[in-house]
Amino acid sequence: MESKYKKRAAPRTYQAPGGEMRTKVQELVDKVESYYGEANDHLIRARNHLTFLYVDQWEPGVRQSRERIGKPTLQFNRLVPLIRGILGEQRNNTPDVAIRDISQSLDPGNELVDIYTGLTREISYCSDADIVYQLAFKQMLECGWGTGRVCIEEEEPGSFDKVIRINPILDYQAAFCDPAAQSLNRLDGDFCGVHEIMVRDTYERLYPDYPVPISMTGGAQEYYLPWNNVDFIVIAEIYVKEYFKRRKYKMSNGMVLDEDEYK
């Protein structure tokens, strides 16, 4: 008897990189997994906070045991109204980017400052930056931290012009950074990035000209990064600092020049 279901054709793939490139890619994979290994406890607490706020304040085992003997499991959520009140105040006082000249006197009529202020306001307006800030604040209030990103993208589909946009990161678990970073904004970290998980069919639809990649080995943090799951594709965008030495010269008039400018 012939089955009515057709066998799915094997997707096009390319082999994982080898040699030096393979080593570099594996290092990047290890960096991403190092964050989720370090932040696993914080991510679990964040999920527990969201569950307590919006799903159930009783632990499943306790609720089942009480219901089994007929005891009530009452729930009075007094936290959500408080959070909504704080979010309402923040929406009425959403911060904005301010430009300040620190190299010269703080003259409010500085023409260069006015130009940059106009550019940042245009970027913020076109990006709906106030919504991005509000979402990041909501994540921070509920989970303990919030995320967003600044991207360079096409102004319109098919355009050669590039523009700067401020975009939200909807999933607080998608952003990662150097676990050794100490500053509040993680500016002192050696790497940061964001990842996206999509099903194989969606990847083939969005990127028809690129074969389905064979990922590097992973698996230590399979919950957040299903590297080895054939049904999902993990796309990670990562930025890594590269350290280098440079020589500076201080002139008799107080100016500081790089070596190239000095020569």
C-alpha angles and dihedrals in degrees: 000000000000117000117238091219117089120224111248114243116245110257121243112262139179126216120259113263118268138210119009094354091054090052092051093048091048090051090054091049090051090051092053092048091047089064095050091045091054097039097043094104092049092049091050091051090049091053090048090051092052091047091050092048102044110013118031135338093201124080110243094240094049092046093050093048092050094046090048091061094038099253117147120249102205120186127196112181106204096157101067094062089051092050092048090051092052091046090051091054091048092051089055091050103036110166124236135203114270124201119215130178110227097169096065138024113306095253111171089208095057106140095212091052090051091052094051091044090055092049094050091048090052091050091047093048095049091046097047084234093176089066090049091052092047092051092048090049091050091052090048092050094048102034107019100255139045134206141204137158142220113223138184109220142155115288090223133359108283094011124135091211118099124207136186116246134181109222132184127239103222096191111060089202093059097072120078137178143172107304089213092062114118106182120095092244093040090239092144094058123112096226143012138170149137133251135206129204120207135167118256094250092054091049092051090049095049096040106031093156094056122072120233105273126233104229128221120259117282134132104143090107100029092154093064100025115034094192094157099043110107092203095062137054120211114206112190124188110197134177120201129191117236115203122214139164125246135176122230130196127207113208127214090255092057098258118138117216134185119235092259092051092046093054 
